[in-house]
Each structure stands twice: as C-alpha cells, then as structure tokens.
Amino acid sequence: MSQGTEAETLYAAIEEAARLVGASFSRDKVWPILDAFRDTLTDGAIIFSAQVDAGQVGDLEYTVQVSPGTEGPYARALANGLLPRTGHPVGTLLPDLQEIVSVDDYFIDCGIVDGFKKVYAQFPRSLQKVSRLADIPSMPRAVADNAELFARHGLDEVALVGINYQRKSVNLYFQLPSDVAGDLAPKTILSLLRELGLPDPDERMLAYACTSYRVYATLTWDTSQIQRISFAPMPSPGLDPSALPARIDPGLEQFVRSAPYTYTGERINASAVKWSPVGDHLDLAAYYQIPPALLKVFTSNA
C-alpha cells in the first residue's frame, strides 16, 4: 500500500472515530497534517483518544508514530505551517533532547479540532534519569525543582518525553519498576497526590490508578508547580466500560467498543486517570494500528 493511500485510509478512520464520539470533524483541520507527514507514516502505533471530563467530548486526538525523516517531526510541522515559529524554549527542546538521548520512536499528537499539538520522543531502551533530563538547557526549570519529589515517590526513570507546542508544556513519562508496575500501593498514590496539594480520590479512581504501569507528570516553563499527574494502566484487549472508575456517555462507550482497528484479535484499549488542581478526569483510547511485537506484549498481559 502506498503512503498516499495510507494517509487517505487513516483519514477515513479518524473521521469514523470522530463520528462515534460526536466530535466536530473538518477536513481542513485533519488532512493538511496527514498530507504533511504522509511520507513518514510507518507500521508503528496509531492511537485514537478522547477525554471524559464532566461534559461532552469536544475533541478527538490521534497519535501517530512517524519516522523522523531528514528534518524531524517538529521542523516538518513548522515547514508546513502546522505550528507558528516561536522564540520560546519549547521550540528547541526536541533538538536539545536529541543531543543526549538516542530516540527510538517519534509520535505526533493532533486533535481534529485543535490541530497539531505535540511531539513524543520515546526511548524505552535507554531510560533516562530525571537529573540528566533536568540538565538540558531548554528543559523547564520545574523538572529540576521537582526532582527530589519524584525520587521520594519512586519516579526515577523516564521512557518518554512529550512536548506540547500549543500549551508550552512537557510531559515526563516514568516507567515503573517491574516489581510494582500494575500493583501500586494505594498509600504511594495518596502520598504523591497529597504532596501536590490535590484532594484524595474516590475509592474507584484510586483502585484503578493502582493498576498503572506508567506515571506521567505535566510541567511548564512558567511555574515550578506540577500541573497534572497521570496514571496509566497497561493497554489491553476487551475494555469493559462498566469497569471504568467514571461514568461515560453513550457516544464514548460506543467509541470504546466500536473504534476502527487494523490488527487481528480484540481491539486494544488504553486509559489514564489524571489529576490536576481543577479536578480529575479519565482519558480513553483505542489502538487503530499496533506493530506485532507490541500487540504481543499487550495481549500476553490480558
């Protein structure tokens, strides 16, 4: 299948997923991104996601693994007018990160309403200590300021960095050690939330967060305060909406059960519980495409 055809096929799948959640869809928002990245599409992961946040779904996000090409995903987004040029440190963070880390995989993250948002750089084979990432010149000072807090709560090694160019923020994705991944102690989560000044969660949210294999924090250049803390269980087949720690509307339930996908077997779903000073919410996702090795990991843990 040609890359041009892949872009058209992916476009149709995004449109179908948007219809399932009832989000407004416009070709003018989606196609320019897929067209700009059509020659970097890979056989890697593609994920559709939406938020449950005490209201209707306003956007559908699609995260697409891409090859870096000659210029890298951020430079390509700039060259194609998908992002404005900026003198902010967010614009130099990816190349600065590449100076010290051998990146295994790149992803772009976009919304059907908000357009191009983020670039993810993943390096699970060379996990990075917070202290090393804090030394990157363009990294938010908040990373260094919270290094001791992260260490106190066992958040030591980072497998993925997400750079949000619209919100000018950074996500650090901590890989939990194998002996606690999927079985976090409730007191560990409660201690972290309390130190961040966040209210105790209800029992269902807390129990769900205890099954996480990754924890990620959102930070900005404007303040040392951690903006959001999130807990993500391992993606798995056959997500049961009734087992979720929050009620979801019928459209989102239909998305979870019916989102298009390209691989054999059951649909792989993912989720994340997120806390911030304004409240908590739940992200739900469906994998549209998964490389065979990753599919084996997700199904072997079911």
C-alpha positions in Angstrom: 0.0 0.0 0.0 1.4 3.4 -0.9 2.0 6.1 1.7 -0.5 8.3 0.0 -3.2 5.6 0.2 -2.2 5.1 3.9 -2.9 8.7 4.6 -6.3 8.5 2.9 -7.1 5.3 4.8 -6.1 6.9 8.1 -8.1 10.0 7.3 -11.2 7.9 6.9 -10.6 6.0 10.1 -10.2 9.3 12.1 -13.4 10.6 10.6 -15.2 7.4 11.7 -13.8 7.6 15.2 -14.8 11.3 15.4 -18.4 10.4 14.4 -18.5 7.7 17.2 -17.7 10.3 19.9 -19.8 13.0 18.4 -16.9 15.4 17.9 -17.0 18.0 15.1 -14.9 17.0 12.1 -13.4 19.2 9.4 -11.1 18.0 6.5 -9.4 21.4 6.7 -8.1 20.6 10.2 -7.1 16.9 9.6 -5.9 16.5 6.0 -3.1 19.1 6.0 -1.4 17.2 8.9 -1.7 13.8 7.2 -0.6 15.2 3.9 2.5 16.9 5.5 3.5 13.6 7.2 2.4 11.1 4.5 5.9 10.0 3.6 6.8 9.4 7.3 3.9 7.1 8.1 5.1 3.8 9.4 3.7 0.4 10.5 4.0 1.6 14.1 1.3 2.5 16.6 -1.6 4.8 15.9 -4.0 5.6 18.7 -7.3 7.5 18.9 -8.3 9.0 22.3 -10.9 11.2 24.0 -11.5 12.6 27.4 -14.2 12.0 30.0 -14.4 15.3 31.8 -17.9 16.0 33.2 -19.1 17.2 29.9 -19.4 16.2 26.2 -16.4 15.3 24.1 -15.1 18.3 22.3 -12.1 16.8 20.5 -10.7 13.5 19.3 -7.0 13.1 19.4 -4.9 10.9 17.1 -1.4 9.9 17.9 0.7 8.6 15.0 4.1 7.0 15.1 6.3 8.6 12.4 9.8 8.2 11.1 11.9 11.3 11.8 12.7 11.9 8.1 15.6 14.3 7.4 14.4 17.2 9.5 12.4 15.7 12.4 8.7 16.0 13.2 8.8 19.4 14.8 10.7 21.0 11.9 8.3 19.4 9.5 5.3 20.8 11.3 6.9 24.3 11.1 7.8 24.0 7.5 4.2 23.0 6.6 2.6 25.8 8.6 1.1 23.5 11.2 2.7 25.4 14.1 3.9 29.0 14.4 7.6 29.7 14.9 8.5 30.8 18.4 11.4 32.0 20.4 10.2 30.1 23.4 12.4 27.3 24.8 9.7 24.7 23.7 11.0 25.2 20.2 14.5 24.0 21.0 13.7 21.2 23.5 13.4 18.4 21.0 16.8 19.0 19.3 18.4 19.6 22.7 16.9 16.3 23.9 18.3 14.5 20.8 21.8 15.7 21.8 21.8 13.5 24.9 19.3 10.7 24.2 19.1 8.1 21.4 15.4 8.3 20.5 13.9 5.0 19.5 10.4 6.3 18.3 8.7 9.5 17.4 5.0 10.2 17.5 2.9 13.2 16.6 -0.2 14.0 18.6 -3.0 16.0 17.0 -6.7 16.9 17.5 -9.4 17.1 15.0 -10.4 20.4 16.4 -7.1 21.9 17.7 -4.8 20.6 15.0 -1.1 19.7 15.6 -0.3 19.7 19.3 2.7 17.6 20.4 5.7 15.5 19.5 6.6 12.5 21.6 10.2 11.2 21.8 10.4 7.6 23.2 13.5 5.9 24.4 12.5 2.7 26.4 15.8 1.0 25.7 17.8 3.8 27.3 15.7 5.1 30.2 16.8 8.5 31.4 17.3 9.8 35.0 15.4 12.9 35.9 18.7 14.6 36.9 20.1 14.2 33.4 17.0 15.5 31.7 16.9 18.5 34.0 20.4 19.5 32.7 19.0 20.0 29.2 19.3 23.8 28.6 15.8 24.3 27.3 14.0 21.9 29.8 11.6 23.6 32.2 13.2 24.5 35.5 10.3 22.7 37.1 11.9 19.4 36.2 15.0 20.2 38.4 12.8 21.8 41.1 10.7 18.6 41.4 13.5 16.0 41.1 13.5 15.2 44.8 9.8 14.9 44.9 9.8 12.5 42.0 12.6 10.4 43.7 10.7 10.3 47.0 7.8 8.6 45.2 9.8 6.1 43.2 9.6 8.1 39.9 13.2 7.7 38.8 13.4 6.7 35.1 11.8 8.4 32.1 10.9 6.4 29.0 9.1 9.1 27.0 9.0 12.9 26.8 6.0 14.6 25.3 6.4 18.2 24.1 3.1 20.2 23.8 3.8 23.2 21.4 0.4 24.7 21.8 0.3 24.7 25.6 4.0 25.1 26.0 4.3 22.2 28.4 6.2 19.0 28.8 5.2 15.5 29.9 7.7 13.2 31.6 6.5 9.5 31.4 8.0 7.5 34.2 8.4 3.8 33.6 7.6 2.0 36.9 9.8 -0.9 38.0 8.6 -4.3 37.2 8.0 -5.3 40.8 5.4 -2.5 41.3 4.1 -1.9 37.8 0.4 -2.9 37.8 0.3 -3.2 41.6 1.0 0.2 43.1 0.2 0.6 46.8 -2.7 3.0 47.4 -0.6 4.8 50.0 2.0 5.6 47.3 -0.5 7.3 45.2 -2.2 9.1 48.1 1.1 10.4 49.4 2.0 11.8 46.0 -1.4 13.5 45.5 -1.3 15.0 49.0 2.2 16.4 48.4 1.0 18.0 45.3 -1.9 19.6 47.2 -4.5 17.5 45.4 -7.6 16.1 47.2 -7.9 12.4 48.0 -9.5 10.5 45.1 -12.6 8.3 45.5 -12.0 4.6 46.0 -12.7 3.6 42.4 -10.3 6.1 40.9 -7.6 5.1 43.4 -8.0 1.4 42.8 -7.9 2.0 39.0 -4.7 4.1 39.3 -3.1 1.3 41.4 -3.0 -0.9 38.2 -0.8 1.6 36.4 2.5 0.7 34.6 3.4 4.3 33.9 3.0 7.6 35.7 3.5 10.9 33.9 3.7 14.5 35.1 2.9 17.7 33.2 5.2 20.7 33.7 5.6 24.1 32.2 8.2 26.9 32.0 6.1 29.4 33.9 6.0 27.7 37.3 7.6 25.0 39.4 4.3 23.6 40.3 3.4 20.2 38.6 0.4 21.0 36.5 -1.0 17.4 36.3 -0.2 13.9 37.4 -1.5 10.9 35.5 -1.6 7.1 36.0 -1.8 4.8 33.0 -2.6 1.0 33.2 -1.2 -1.3 30.6 -3.2 -1.2 27.4 -5.2 -4.4 27.0 -7.9 -6.1 24.9 -11.6 -6.1 25.7 -12.0 -3.0 27.9 -15.3 -3.2 29.8 -16.8 0.3 30.2 -18.6 -0.8 33.3 -15.3 -1.5 35.0 -14.1 2.1 34.5 -13.9 4.4 37.6 -16.1 7.1 36.0 -19.4 7.1 34.1 -19.1 7.7 30.4 -21.7 9.0 27.9 -23.1 6.6 25.3 -21.0 8.1 22.5 -17.8 7.5 24.3 -18.9 4.0 25.2 -19.6 3.3 21.5 -16.1 4.6 20.7 -14.5 2.3 23.2 -16.5 -0.7 21.8 -16.5 0.2 18.1 -13.5 2.3 17.1 -11.9 1.1 13.9 -8.7 -1.0 14.1 -6.5 -2.9 11.6 -5.0 -5.9 13.6 -6.3 -9.3 14.4 -8.0 -10.3 17.6 -9.8 -8.0 20.1 -9.5 -4.2 20.0 -6.7 -2.9 22.3 -7.9 -0.1 24.5 -5.9 2.2 26.8 -6.8 4.6 29.6 -5.3 7.1 32.0 -6.5 8.7 35.3 -5.5 12.3 35.5 -5.5 14.7 38.5 -4.9 18.5 38.4 -6.0 21.4 40.7 -9.2 21.8 38.7 -10.3 18.1 39.2 -9.8 14.7 37.8 -10.7 13.1 34.5 -10.3 9.9 32.5 -8.7 9.6 29.1 -9.9 6.6 27.0 -8.1 5.4 23.8 -8.3 2.7 21.2 -5.4 1.5 19.2 -6.1 1.7 15.4 -2.7 0.2 14.5 -0.2 -1.8 16.5 3.1 -3.4 15.5 3.1 -7.2 16.1 5.7 -7.1 18.9 3.7 -4.5 20.9 0.5 -6.4 20.3 2.0 -9.5 21.8 3.0 -7.5 24.9 -0.5 -6.1 25.4 -2.3 -9.4 24.8 0.1 -11.5 26.9 -0.7 -9.4 29.9 -4.5 -9.7 29.5 
